[in-house]
Amino acid sequence: LFSTSLLLISESSRGYTGQQSEQPEVVTKYGRLQGKQVTVKGTNRLTNVFLGIPFAKPPVGALRFSPPQPAEAWISIRDATSFPPMCLQDRAMLEQFEDIFPAKQFNFSISEDCLYLNIYTPAHSDEKSKLPVMVWIHGGALLTGGASMYDASALSAYENLVVVTIQYRLGILGFFSTGDEHARGNWGFLDQVAALQWIQENIKHFGGDPGSVTIFGESAGGISVSVLVLSPLAKGLFHKAISESGVALLSAMFTSHPEAIAKMVANISSCDASSSAAMVHCLRKKTEEEIILNSQQQQVGEADWKPVSRYNNSQITVIPAVIDGVFIQKNPEELMARKEFSAVPYIIGINNHEYGWILPYSSNTPGLKEGMHKETILSLLQKMNQLLSVPAEVVSLITDEYLGDTDDPVALRDQFLDLMGDAIFFVPAIKTSNYHRNSGAPVYFYEFQHRPSLASFKPDFVKADHGDELIFVFGGAFLTDDIDATEEEKHLSRIIMKYWANFARNGNPNGEGLVEWPVYDTNEQYLQLNLQQKKAKKLKGNRVEFWTKTLPEKIKIMKEKKEHAEL
């Protein structure tokens, strides 16, 4: 659930290529902004950039664990040329990526005062332009990340779009819930809704069309997009959606009973856990430093799986979102099955090695390079059964399906990585696509297959890892000379930006000069995104059959036998 390749783009956000002296100004509902104008490699189009625009009041003091409040107006010209701080998070989780990505320093400031967005818009645009708007929601397991890690100036310049990158509260501050009126929860998701509401009110001043908004995100950002599609509170605030490597059918990210987790957080924080009011009162008094320290000790959540940060082997896991009956009205799969969601055009996709390197490496998975033993895999899967959304007693059925009778450590490792990628990313994505298709809304499915040439620091067995498509979606090769992309990769980036932009314009990614991307219908057609694009159908059909039919039937039989034995 971590975003990865984005971090390779982030440094380019600090020094734009060929920065201009122009200082564009825009008047919004809340006041006047002064941004900056930049050029992008390979095009003579200029992009106006406005950074750190507040879309809500700072969620501090009494507003901690409260829904976002409308931003306040300002009187003088507001400087919008500096990146906002990222939302409060454990910096060690970011520093972990400095181990993974040598020579990259992610020196972003962090603060609880973080409800800001960045806007990238073509320099020629004005209020009459009515350009399509794309709103990016960053990933990071709902624990880490920020809008400023993504430079959208290339996507905006090449495709003549307005691109907005937004921030939202993370971790304890973003998702703590007592399950009652004292702290309903889902604060981070409500921040996303507030940002979309701000965009509806103001994006016309930046040349954008509030009637043509596409939300897109990766990993936890893809899950966020999927949740916004399901939430009645977001209905009408967007018109198309793209979920990259993440959807709302990951049960470990949601809970109907947050009370036990709230008490764990309170205990870690040395707070009185005897009542909801006492917990909230105490946690509101904690300093930012104390909140971060408590996040480091966090070992809560429904999943036993915990991404392990490498700085001291302490275990960090998500605080799940809450099925609160308001923002998320029912279990996500129930909402999908009942077609209770916004039936908008939807691109859903995955990479062909989602659990290839970054995620297992971040989790300290043993035997990644040299190979794994069956006993190790069984032990790991027993601990991860909640993440896999299966009872612990059926783990052996899954290992039989994937591992077969081989004892070769390398083959076992490869099958384990495929198993995890299928369970966490692929199967939920296919199921979501099927539910959405059944509503009558158009769905376009992709599998990204290209291992970037800049992934040389990863072992040779890794294919298209989690996050590897991001550098192509955002045109990273056109942002900085640090990215040594091949000409073929630059061409692939232009193609992917074009597909995404066509979709934002028309609700259909197809266009002149592009390989046809078929609608995902009952034939389950999809597009293979590689240096050469290709139509295909029924991706991993045997695995889909196993996870959606064979395994549920076996679980049902096991439950019936167990119930019969107890009579």
VEXGUSE-758156 format. One line per 8 residues: number of its first residue (from 1); their letters; for each residue x, y, z of C-alpha. Coordinates in nm, 2 decimals, always signed. Layout:
REM VEXGUSE-758156
NUM) a) X Y Z | ...
END
This chain:
REM VEXGUSE-758156
1) lfstslll) +0.00 +0.00 +0.00 | +0.30 +0.23 -0.02 | +0.36 +0.45 -0.32 | +0.71 +0.40 -0.46 | +0.82 +0.53 -0.80 | +0.65 +0.86 -0.71 | +0.95 +0.93 -0.48 | +1.17 +0.93 -0.79
9) isessrgy) +0.97 +1.22 -0.93 | +0.94 +1.41 -0.61 | +1.28 +1.58 -0.63 | +1.20 +1.72 -0.97 | +0.92 +1.91 -0.80 | +1.18 +2.12 -0.63 | +1.37 +2.25 -0.93 | +1.15 +2.29 -1.24
17) tgqqseqp) +1.32 +2.28 -1.58 | +1.35 +2.63 -1.73 | +1.15 +2.81 -1.47 | +1.01 +3.14 -1.59 | +0.99 +3.48 -1.43 | +0.62 +3.52 -1.48 | +0.41 +3.52 -1.16 | +0.05 +3.43 -1.26
25) evvtkygr) -0.23 +3.55 -1.03 | -0.57 +3.40 -0.97 | -0.86 +3.54 -0.77 | -1.06 +3.27 -0.59 | -1.36 +3.28 -0.36 | -1.12 +3.31 -0.07 | -0.87 +3.56 -0.20 | -0.60 +3.63 -0.45
33) lqgkqvtv) -0.31 +3.39 -0.52 | +0.02 +3.44 -0.68 | +0.19 +3.13 -0.83 | +0.47 +3.06 -1.07 | +0.51 +2.96 -1.43 | +0.72 +2.67 -1.55 | +0.82 +2.49 -1.86 | +0.83 +2.12 -1.92
41) kgtnrltn) +1.10 +1.93 -2.13 | +0.99 +1.85 -2.48 | +0.71 +2.10 -2.51 | +0.70 +2.48 -2.54 | +0.38 +2.50 -2.34 | +0.39 +2.68 -2.01 | +0.22 +2.56 -1.69 | +0.10 +2.78 -1.41
49) vflgipfa) +0.16 +2.62 -1.07 | -0.01 +2.73 -0.75 | +0.11 +2.55 -0.44 | -0.01 +2.52 -0.08 | -0.37 +2.65 -0.13 | -0.58 +2.59 +0.19 | -0.91 +2.41 +0.12 | -1.01 +2.39 +0.49
57) kppvgalr) -0.92 +2.54 +0.83 | -0.62 +2.39 +1.00 | -0.75 +2.08 +1.18 | -0.58 +2.16 +1.50 | -0.68 +2.21 +1.86 | -1.06 +2.16 +1.90 | -1.08 +2.07 +1.53 | -0.86 +1.76 +1.58
65) fsppqpae) -1.08 +1.45 +1.53 | -1.35 +1.68 +1.37 | -1.48 +1.71 +1.02 | -1.29 +1.96 +0.81 | -1.43 +2.32 +0.83 | -1.44 +2.56 +0.53 | -1.12 +2.76 +0.47 | -1.10 +3.12 +0.58
73) awisirda) -1.05 +3.41 +0.34 | -0.74 +3.62 +0.33 | -0.70 +3.98 +0.24 | -0.36 +4.04 +0.08 | -0.20 +3.84 -0.21 | -0.12 +3.49 -0.09 | +0.21 +3.34 -0.20 | +0.15 +3.01 -0.37
81) tsfppmcl) +0.50 +2.92 -0.48 | +0.60 +2.70 -0.19 | +0.51 +2.34 -0.11 | +0.28 +2.29 +0.19 | +0.39 +2.06 +0.48 | +0.28 +1.70 +0.45 | +0.03 +1.58 +0.70 | +0.16 +1.45 +1.03
89) qdramleq) +0.34 +1.12 +0.98 | +0.63 +0.92 +1.11 | +0.93 +1.05 +0.92 | +1.11 +0.72 +0.97 | +0.86 +0.56 +0.72 | +0.98 +0.82 +0.46 | +1.34 +0.77 +0.55 | +1.30 +0.40 +0.49
97) fedifpak) +1.27 +0.48 +0.12 | +1.60 +0.66 +0.13 | +1.75 +0.32 +0.20 | +1.56 +0.18 -0.10 | +1.62 +0.47 -0.34 | +1.99 +0.57 -0.30 | +2.08 +0.94 -0.33 | +1.72 +1.06 -0.28
105) qfnfsise) +1.65 +1.29 +0.01 | +1.28 +1.36 +0.09 | +1.31 +1.67 +0.30 | +0.95 +1.77 +0.31 | +0.83 +1.93 +0.63 | +0.54 +1.77 +0.82 | +0.26 +1.94 +1.03 | -0.08 +1.88 +1.16
113) dclylniy) -0.18 +2.20 +0.97 | -0.17 +2.03 +0.63 | -0.51 +2.06 +0.45 | -0.37 +2.21 +0.13 | -0.38 +2.14 -0.24 | -0.16 +2.21 -0.54 | -0.29 +2.32 -0.88 | -0.12 +2.28 -1.22
121) tpahsdek) -0.29 +2.45 -1.51 | -0.20 +2.54 -1.87 | -0.07 +2.90 -1.88 | -0.32 +3.01 -2.15 | -0.62 +2.89 -1.96 | -0.88 +3.13 -1.81 | -1.23 +3.12 -1.67 | -1.38 +3.04 -2.02
129) sklpvmvw) -1.14 +2.75 -2.09 | -1.35 +2.48 -1.91 | -1.06 +2.23 -1.92 | -1.10 +1.88 -1.78 | -0.99 +1.85 -1.42 | -0.79 +1.55 -1.27 | -0.77 +1.53 -0.89 | -0.48 +1.32 -0.76
137) ihggallt) -0.51 +1.13 -0.42 | -0.17 +1.01 -0.30 | -0.10 +0.66 -0.16 | +0.09 +0.56 +0.14 | -0.13 +0.31 +0.34 | -0.33 +0.60 +0.48 | -0.02 +0.65 +0.70 | +0.23 +0.84 +0.49
145) ggasmyda) +0.28 +1.05 +0.17 | +0.18 +1.39 +0.05 | +0.06 +1.59 -0.25 | +0.40 +1.75 -0.32 | +0.56 +1.42 -0.39 | +0.39 +1.44 -0.73 | +0.48 +1.70 -0.99 | +0.18 +1.72 -1.23
153) salsayen) +0.32 +1.99 -1.45 | +0.41 +1.75 -1.74 | +0.07 +1.59 -1.73 | -0.10 +1.93 -1.74 | +0.13 +2.07 -2.01 | +0.13 +1.77 -2.25 | -0.24 +1.70 -2.22 | -0.39 +2.05 -2.17
161) lvvvtiqy) -0.56 +1.96 -1.84 | -0.60 +2.11 -1.49 | -0.44 +1.87 -1.24 | -0.50 +1.91 -0.86 | -0.30 +1.71 -0.60 | -0.47 +1.71 -0.26 | -0.37 +1.62 +0.10 | -0.57 +1.45 +0.38
169) rlgilgff) -0.51 +1.36 +0.74 | -0.32 +1.03 +0.80 | -0.28 +0.77 +1.06 | -0.43 +0.84 +1.41 | -0.52 +1.19 +1.31 | -0.69 +1.08 +0.99 | -0.88 +0.77 +1.10 | -0.91 +0.75 +1.48
177) stgdehar) -1.27 +0.66 +1.58 | -1.45 +0.59 +1.90 | -1.75 +0.46 +1.70 | -1.99 +0.72 +1.85 | -2.06 +1.09 +1.84 | -1.73 +1.18 +2.02 | -1.51 +1.08 +1.73 | -1.70 +0.93 +1.43
185) gnwgfldq) -1.38 +0.88 +1.23 | -1.29 +0.88 +0.86 | -1.14 +1.23 +0.89 | -0.90 +1.17 +0.61 | -1.18 +1.07 +0.37 | -1.39 +1.37 +0.48 | -1.08 +1.59 +0.40 | -1.09 +1.44 +0.04
193) vaalqwiq) -1.46 +1.53 +0.01 | -1.38 +1.89 +0.14 | -1.11 +1.92 -0.12 | -1.35 +1.81 -0.40 | -1.61 +2.06 -0.27 | -1.35 +2.34 -0.28 | -1.27 +2.24 -0.64 | -1.63 +2.26 -0.73
201) enikhfgg) -1.64 +2.62 -0.60 | -1.31 +2.75 -0.73 | -1.15 +2.55 -1.01 | -1.32 +2.76 -1.28 | -1.08 +3.04 -1.18 | -0.79 +2.82 -1.28 | -0.94 +2.73 -1.62 | -1.10 +2.41 -1.50
209) dpgsvtif) -1.45 +2.27 -1.56 | -1.62 +2.18 -1.24 | -1.86 +1.96 -1.44 | -1.57 +1.74 -1.56 | -1.37 +1.62 -1.26 | -1.18 +1.29 -1.27 | -1.05 +1.15 -0.94 | -0.74 +0.93 -0.96
217) gesaggis) -0.51 +0.77 -0.71 | -0.27 +0.48 -0.65 | -0.25 +0.22 -0.37 | -0.42 +0.38 -0.07 | -0.51 +0.66 -0.31 | -0.68 +0.40 -0.54 | -0.86 +0.27 -0.24 | -0.97 +0.63 -0.15
225) vsvlvlsp) -1.10 +0.67 -0.51 | -1.30 +0.35 -0.47 | -1.44 +0.46 -0.14 | -1.54 +0.80 -0.28 | -1.73 +0.61 -0.56 | -1.92 +0.43 -0.28 | -1.99 +0.73 -0.06 | -2.31 +0.93 -0.09
233) lakglfhk) -2.12 +1.23 +0.06 | -1.90 +1.25 -0.25 | -2.18 +1.19 -0.51 | -2.18 +1.46 -0.78 | -1.84 +1.60 -0.68 | -1.67 +1.40 -0.96 | -1.77 +1.24 -1.29 | -1.50 +0.98 -1.36
241) aisesgva) -1.26 +0.77 -1.16 | -0.93 +0.59 -1.19 | -0.80 +0.34 -0.93 | -0.44 +0.23 -0.98 | -0.34 -0.07 -0.76 | -0.60 -0.03 -0.49 | -0.98 -0.07 -0.44 | -1.21 -0.07 -0.15
249) llsamfts) -1.24 -0.46 -0.13 | -0.95 -0.49 +0.10 | -1.13 -0.58 +0.42 | -0.83 -0.51 +0.65 | -0.87 -0.14 +0.57 | -1.22 -0.12 +0.71 | -1.39 -0.20 +1.04 | -1.74 -0.18 +1.18
257) hpeaiakm) -1.61 -0.20 +1.54 | -1.34 +0.07 +1.60 | -1.39 +0.07 +1.98 | -1.11 -0.18 +2.06 | -0.87 +0.00 +1.83 | -0.95 +0.33 +1.99 | -0.87 +0.19 +2.33 | -0.54 +0.05 +2.21
265) vanisscd) -0.45 +0.39 +2.07 | -0.55 +0.55 +2.40 | -0.35 +0.30 +2.60 | -0.04 +0.36 +2.39 | -0.09 +0.73 +2.44 | -0.13 +0.70 +2.82 | -0.48 +0.82 +2.80 | -0.78 +0.72 +3.01
273) asssaamv) -0.97 +0.47 +2.80 | -1.28 +0.45 +3.03 | -1.50 +0.65 +2.80 | -1.50 +0.79 +2.45 | -1.51 +1.15 +2.58 | -1.21 +1.09 +2.80 | -1.01 +0.93 +2.52 | -1.08 +1.22 +2.27
281) hclrkkte) -1.02 +1.49 +2.54 | -0.68 +1.34 +2.62 | -0.57 +1.27 +2.26 | -0.66 +1.63 +2.16 | -0.41 +1.75 +2.42 | -0.12 +1.55 +2.28 | +0.16 +1.73 +2.09 | +0.25 +1.66 +1.73
289) eeiilnsq) +0.56 +1.49 +1.86 | +0.36 +1.27 +2.10 | +0.12 +1.17 +1.82 | +0.42 +1.06 +1.60 | +0.58 +0.87 +1.88 | +0.25 +0.69 +1.95 | +0.22 +0.61 +1.58 | +0.56 +0.44 +1.60
297) qqqvgead) +0.43 +0.21 +1.88 | +0.11 +0.15 +1.69 | +0.03 -0.22 +1.66 | -0.34 -0.20 +1.61 | -0.59 -0.29 +1.34 | -0.78 -0.60 +1.23 | -0.49 -0.73 +1.02 | -0.20 -0.91 +1.17
305) wkpvsryn) -0.01 -0.81 +0.87 | +0.19 -0.50 +0.95 | +0.43 -0.32 +0.72 | +0.75 -0.31 +0.93 | +0.96 +0.00 +0.92 | +1.33 -0.08 +0.90 | +1.46 +0.18 +1.14 | +1.41 -0.02 +1.46
313) nsqitvip) +1.19 -0.32 +1.36 | +0.89 -0.17 +1.54 | +0.57 -0.27 +1.37 | +0.34 -0.01 +1.21 | +0.00 -0.08 +1.08 | -0.30 +0.11 +0.95 | -0.59 +0.24 +1.15 | -0.88 +0.11 +0.94
321) avidgvfi) -1.16 +0.34 +0.81 | -1.49 +0.30 +0.98 | -1.82 +0.17 +0.83 | -2.01 +0.45 +1.00 | -2.34 +0.44 +0.83 | -2.29 +0.79 +0.70 | -1.97 +0.83 +0.49 | -1.94 +0.45 +0.43
329) qknpeelm) -2.29 +0.33 +0.48 | -2.23 -0.05 +0.46 | -1.96 -0.30 +0.40 | -1.80 -0.20 +0.07 | -1.87 -0.53 -0.10 | -2.24 -0.51 +0.01 | -2.26 -0.16 -0.14 | -2.11 -0.28 -0.46
337) arkefsav) -2.34 -0.59 -0.48 | -2.64 -0.37 -0.42 | -2.52 -0.12 -0.68 | -2.53 +0.16 -0.42 | -2.26 +0.38 -0.57 | -2.19 +0.65 -0.82 | -2.21 +0.47 -1.16 | -1.94 +0.68 -1.33
345) pyiiginn) -1.69 +0.57 -1.60 | -1.41 +0.39 -1.42 | -1.05 +0.28 -1.51 | -0.93 +0.01 -1.27 | -0.59 -0.16 -1.30 | -0.30 -0.34 -1.15 | +0.07 -0.40 -1.21 | +0.19 -0.75 -1.29
353) heygwilp) +0.41 -0.78 -0.98 | +0.23 -0.58 -0.71 | +0.40 -0.77 -0.43 | +0.73 -0.80 -0.62 | +0.97 -0.60 -0.41 | +0.88 -0.27 -0.23 | +0.60 -0.42 -0.02 | +0.77 -0.75 +0.09
361) yssntpgl) +1.10 -0.56 +0.14 | +0.92 -0.30 +0.36 | +0.77 -0.58 +0.56 | +1.10 -0.75 +0.63 | +0.99 -1.07 +0.44 | +1.26 -1.33 +0.50 | +1.42 -1.50 +0.20 | +1.33 -1.24 -0.06
369) kegmhket) +1.66 -1.26 -0.25 | +1.78 -1.61 -0.19 | +1.44 -1.79 -0.18 | +1.18 -1.91 +0.07 | +1.08 -2.23 +0.25 | +0.73 -2.37 +0.27 | +0.73 -2.35 +0.65 | +0.82 -1.98 +0.63
377) ilsllqkm) +0.54 -1.91 +0.38 | +0.28 -2.10 +0.59 | +0.38 -1.91 +0.90 | +0.36 -1.57 +0.72 | +0.02 -1.66 +0.57 | -0.12 -1.77 +0.90 | -0.03 -1.42 +1.04 | -0.18 -1.25 +0.73
385) nqllsvpa) -0.51 -1.43 +0.71 | -0.71 -1.12 +0.80 | -0.54 -0.92 +0.53 | -0.62 -1.20 +0.28 | -0.98 -1.20 +0.41 | -0.98 -1.57 +0.47 | -1.01 -1.79 +0.79 | -0.68 -1.92 +0.92
393) evvslitd) -0.79 -2.28 +0.87 | -0.81 -2.24 +0.49 | -0.46 -2.11 +0.44 | -0.35 -2.46 +0.34 | -0.60 -2.46 +0.06 | -0.44 -2.14 -0.08 | -0.08 -2.28 -0.05 | -0.19 -2.60 -0.23
401) eylgdtdd) -0.32 -2.38 -0.51 | -0.01 -2.17 -0.55 | +0.28 -2.36 -0.42 | +0.21 -2.71 -0.55 | +0.46 -2.98 -0.46 | +0.78 -2.79 -0.54 | +1.05 -2.75 -0.28 | +1.27 -2.51 -0.48
409) pvalrdqf) +1.32 -2.20 -0.27 | +1.32 -1.96 -0.57 | +1.01 -2.11 -0.72 | +0.84 -2.09 -0.37 | +0.93 -1.73 -0.33 | +0.79 -1.64 -0.67 | +0.47 -1.82 -0.61 | +0.43 -1.66 -0.26
417) ldlmgdai) +0.48 -1.31 -0.42 | +0.22 -1.39 -0.68 | -0.02 -1.52 -0.42 | +0.01 -1.20 -0.22 | -0.03 -0.98 -0.52 | -0.34 -1.17 -0.64 | -0.50 -1.16 -0.29 | -0.43 -0.80 -0.20
425) ffvpaikt) -0.45 -0.63 -0.54 | -0.56 -0.83 -0.84 | -0.87 -1.02 -0.72 | -1.02 -0.72 -0.54 | -0.96 -0.52 -0.86 | -1.14 -0.78 -1.08 | -1.43 -0.81 -0.84 | -1.47 -0.43 -0.82
433) snyhrnsg) -1.46 -0.42 -1.20 | -1.73 -0.69 -1.22 | -1.96 -0.51 -0.97 | -1.91 -0.18 -1.15 | -1.97 -0.33 -1.49 | -2.29 -0.48 -1.37 | -2.42 -0.13 -1.28 | -2.41 -0.05 -1.65
441) apvyfyef) -2.13 +0.20 -1.62 | -1.83 +0.17 -1.85 | -1.52 +0.00 -1.70 | -1.17 -0.01 -1.85 | -0.92 -0.26 -1.70 | -0.54 -0.26 -1.75 | -0.24 -0.46 -1.64 | +0.08 -0.26 -1.64
449) qhrpslas) +0.37 -0.49 -1.74 | +0.69 -0.28 -1.79 | +0.98 -0.29 -1.55 | +1.12 +0.06 -1.56 | +1.49 +0.09 -1.66 | +1.55 +0.30 -1.35 | +1.45 +0.00 -1.13 | +1.81 -0.13 -1.15
457) fkpdfvka) +1.84 -0.13 -0.78 | +1.57 -0.41 -0.76 | +1.66 -0.78 -0.81 | +1.63 -0.92 -1.16 | +1.32 -1.13 -1.07 | +1.11 -0.82 -1.01 | +0.87 -0.72 -1.29 | +0.64 -0.42 -1.28
465) dhgdelif) +0.64 -0.36 -0.90 | +0.38 -0.17 -0.69 | +0.39 +0.20 -0.80 | +0.61 +0.14 -1.11 | +0.34 +0.30 -1.34 | +0.35 +0.63 -1.16 | +0.65 +0.77 -1.33 | +0.48 +0.71 -1.67
473) vfggaflt) +0.14 +0.85 -1.56 | +0.31 +1.18 -1.44 | +0.56 +1.20 -1.72 | +0.86 +1.18 -1.49 | +1.11 +1.17 -1.78 | +0.99 +1.51 -1.89 | +1.04 +1.66 -1.54 | +1.40 +1.60 -1.45
481) ddidatee) +1.73 +1.49 -1.60 | +1.77 +1.26 -1.30 | +1.54 +1.00 -1.46 | +1.73 +0.82 -1.73 | +1.44 +0.69 -1.93 | +1.49 +0.53 -2.27 | +1.32 +0.68 -2.58 | +1.08 +0.38 -2.57
489) ekhlsrii) +0.99 +0.46 -2.21 | +0.93 +0.83 -2.29 | +0.70 +0.71 -2.57 | +0.51 +0.48 -2.33 | +0.47 +0.77 -2.08 | +0.32 +0.99 -2.36 | +0.08 +0.70 -2.44 | -0.03 +0.65 -2.08
497) mkywanfa) -0.08 +1.02 -2.02 | -0.29 +1.03 -2.34 | -0.51 +0.74 -2.23 | -0.56 +0.90 -1.89 | -0.63 +1.24 -2.04 | -0.87 +1.11 -2.30 | -1.06 +0.94 -2.02 | -1.07 +1.26 -1.82
505) rngnpnge) -1.21 +1.44 -2.13 | -1.46 +1.19 -2.26 | -1.50 +0.90 -2.01 | -1.33 +0.68 -2.27 | -0.95 +0.64 -2.29 | -0.94 +0.57 -2.66 | -0.82 +0.81 -2.92 | -0.64 +0.86 -3.25
513) glvewpvy) -0.30 +0.68 -3.27 | -0.36 +0.46 -2.97 | -0.41 +0.08 -2.95 | -0.78 +0.02 -2.89 | -0.86 -0.02 -2.52 | -1.17 -0.24 -2.51 | -1.45 -0.19 -2.25 | -1.43 -0.45 -1.97
521) dtneqylq) -1.76 -0.64 -2.03 | -1.87 -1.00 -1.98 | -1.58 -1.11 -2.20 | -1.34 -0.95 -1.95 | -1.13 -0.77 -2.21 | -0.85 -0.55 -2.09 | -0.54 -0.37 -2.21 | -0.18 -0.48 -2.15
529) lnlqqkka) +0.02 -0.16 -2.09 | +0.38 -0.23 -2.20 | +0.62 -0.08 -2.44 | +0.39 -0.24 -2.70 | +0.02 -0.23 -2.59 | -0.20 -0.52 -2.66 | -0.57 -0.62 -2.61 | -0.63 -0.94 -2.41
537) kklkgnrv) -0.91 -1.10 -2.21 | -0.97 -1.30 -1.90 | -0.65 -1.20 -1.71 | -0.55 -1.49 -1.48 | -0.89 -1.66 -1.53 | -0.79 -1.97 -1.33 | -0.69 -1.76 -1.03 | -1.01 -1.56 -1.05
545) efwtktlp) -1.20 -1.89 -1.05 | -1.01 -2.01 -0.75 | -1.05 -1.70 -0.53 | -1.42 -1.61 -0.63 | -1.57 -1.96 -0.66 | -1.36 -2.26 -0.56 | -1.22 -2.11 -0.23 | -1.56 -1.96 -0.11
553) ekikimke) -1.73 -2.30 -0.18 | -1.47 -2.48 +0.02 | -1.49 -2.23 +0.31 | -1.87 -2.28 +0.30 | -1.84 -2.66 +0.32 | -1.59 -2.63 +0.61 | -1.82 -2.40 +0.80 | -2.11 -2.63 +0.75
561) kkehael) -1.91 -2.93 +0.87 | -1.80 -2.73 +1.18 | -2.15 -2.62 +1.26 | -2.27 -2.98 +1.22 | -2.00 -3.11 +1.45 | -2.10 -2.86 +1.71 | -2.46 -2.97 +1.72
END
